[in-house]
Amino acid sequence: MLSNRQIQLLEYIIQEYMESPKPVGSTYLVKKYKLDYSAATVRNEMAELIEKGFLDMLHTSSGRVPTPMAYRFFIQELLEEQEMPVLQEVAIKQQVWPARYEFHKLLREIVSSLAEFNKLLSVATTTEGFSIHSGAVNMLDEKEFWDIEVAKSALYLADNYELLNNILSKTGGERDVYCLIGDDLPNENLEQCCIASTGYQTNKKKGYIAVIGPARMEYDKVLPSLRYAKDLVEELAS
């Protein structure tokens, strides 16, 4: 549905918005990326991307921002994941190793490590009704959560096991890490947010590990960290 030029522009806009949550303008893109076409051409392409549902314009005089559809397209088609740094893997494993025989403590150390690594709110659950989260303070660094209603909705979700587990249990399929973005979430206050999650299963336990953050989170970093956390829980708890 998208031309190569539209895909290129969409990737640039998403990258810019991930770095700073400000609407992205056509003139800025032409100058920064030294595009060989005009700002007027960029605006025309942006208009088509808006019509197709990939971009939104907050105000008539502002630039454009990505929609949940844009982020989903980015994750599925454009994302190049980073490898977890070996030193970071070793540091996380050292942190959780002493808790390997006490499962709830193991999950506590896992979410603490994820929160520190990604600078996002991290959560973990078990099917027996246990949940734990860490890194709520990290939300204060993200503009989306400066709105008190958005922050309250995210914290309520992290504290409410039934609601959280109901949401996470709908994820899965062929992908080992799944992202719920914007209108995938049950609360309209979270339309600019994302829950990235993965399921784990050991000999005796199963549940989910997830991070909650803005839809413009660093997916190239977050998704590999969740995958590593899942593998670590399954390895140590089994």
N, C-alpha and C positions, 0 to 999 in steps of 0.2 A: 504493500500500500504506500510505501514511502520511496521517494527517489534517493539516489546516493547523496545528492546535495542536502536533502532534508534530513537524512540520517546523520550526516556530518554536523549540520547545524544543531540538531537535537542533542548530539553528544557534547558539543561545545557548551550549550546552554546548561545542560545538567551538570557538567563539570564545574562551570562557573558558580552555579547556584549551590552546589555542595560546599564550595569553599566559602561563600558568603551569601546569606539568604537575601539577596537584593535582586529585583527584576533585571533581566539582562536585555540590553538594548542592541539594535542593529549596528549602529555606528561603532559601538564598543567592540563588537565581534569582528567587524571588518578590520579595525585598526590592530587589535591584539593578535588575531590569527592571520593577518596579512592576506585576507581573502581576495581572490582575483575577480570578484564580482561586487557590485555596489551595495550600499546600505539599503537602497530602494528594493533591490532584488531580494535581499535578506528579509525585509519587511513583508514582501509578497509571499515568500516561503513560510515565514512565521504565521501569516494569516491562514495559509493552508493547514499548517500544523495545529492551529487553534481549531479550525473547522473539523479536523480529524480527531480532535480530542487529546492531543499530546501536549499542548501548551495552553496556558491561561493568561489573561491580561487583567491585573488587579484594578488598574485605573486606565482611563483612555489615553493618558499621557505617559504611562509607565512602560517599562520593558515587559518581557514575558517571563513566566515561571513554569517549571515542569508540572504536569499533572500526575496522579497515580498511574495512569496508563503509560506515561513516559518512563517512569521509574521501572515499571514491569518490563517494558521493552528493553530498557538499558540492561537490566539484570539478565534477561534471557538471551539477548542478542549481542551486546556490546561489552559486557563486563569482563575485565581481565583480572582475575583474583591474584593477590599477592600471596607468596608463600610465607607461612609463619616463620619469623626469624628463629633459628635454632636456639640462640641464647634465651629467647622468650619462652620457647617450649620447655627448655630445661628449668627455667625459673618457675614456671607454673607447676611443673611436675614436682619440683622440690617443695613448693608451698603446700600442695595437696597430699603429698606422700604420707606424712604422719597420720592423716585422717582416713587412710584407706580401709581400715577395719571398722569404722563407724560411718555408716552410709550418709546419715543426715549431716554429719560434720564434713564429709567429703563434698557434698553438694554445696555446703556453705563456703568452703574454700574455693570451689570451682566458680561460683557466681562472684565471689570477691575478686578472683583473678580476672575474670572477664570484664567486670566493671572497671577495674584498674587499667586493663589493656585497651579497651575500646572507649573509655570515658563515657559510658552509657549506663542506664539502669538495667541491671541483669537479674534474671529470675530463674528459678528451677522448681519443678514440681515432681511429686510421685503420684501414682494412681491411688495410693491409700489416703490421700488428702493432705499430704504435707507440702508446704511451699515455703520458699525463702527468697529474699531479694537483697540486692546490695547496689550501691552506687546512685541512690536517689539524688544525692547532692550534685551529681554530674548534670542533671537536667538544668540547673541554673546557668550552665554555660551555653545552652542552646536557646536561640531566640524564640523558637516555637513554644517553649514552656514558660516564657515570661508572662504569657496569658494565664492567669490563675486558674481559669476553668479547664484549660488544657492540662496543666500540671496536676490538678486535682483528679481529673479523669484517669490520667496515667497511673497515679499513685493508688487510686481506688482499685484499678485493675490489678496492680501488683499485689495488693492486700487481700483481694477477694478470690479465694481459691476456686470456688465453683465457676465464677465467670471466666477467670483466666484459663482454667482447664477446659472449659467448654469451647473457648476460642481456639486453643492450641490443638485440641483433639480433632479439629476440622482440617488441620494441615496434614501434609504427607504427600502421598503419591510417589512418583518416581524420583523426585529430588530429595536428597538427604538434608538439605537446608531449605526452608520455605519462608517466604516473605509475605506478610499481610500488610497491605498499604492502603491508607486512605479509606475509601468506601468498603474495603474488605473488613474493616473494624466496625463494631456495633455502636460506637458512640460518635456522633457527628463532631464532637470537640476534638477528636483524634484524626481529622481528615488530612492533616499535614504530618502524620506520624506513621511509623512502621513498627511491626513486631516481626523480628527475624527469629526463627526457632528451628530446633532439631529435636527429634525423639531419640531416646536411648533405651536400651533393654539389656539387663544383665541376667544372671541366673535366677535372681529372686525379685528384682525391682525393675520398674520401667516408669517413664515419665518424660518430661520435656525440659529443655534448657533453652532460654530465649533472652534476647535483649530488646528493650523498648526505647525508641529514640525518634528523632525526626526522620521524615521520609528521605531526606538528603544525607542520611548517614553514609559512612565510608564502607560501602558494601564489599569492596575489594579486600578490605581488612577484616570486617566483621564476620563475613561468611566462613572464611577459613578458620577463624578463632572458634566459632561455634562447632565446626566439624572436629577440630582438635579436642575441644572440651567433651564432646560426645564420645570420641574414641578413648579418651583418658578415663572417663567414668566407667565405660564398659570394660576397659582393661583392668583397672584397679579393683573395681567392685566384684569382678568375676574371679 
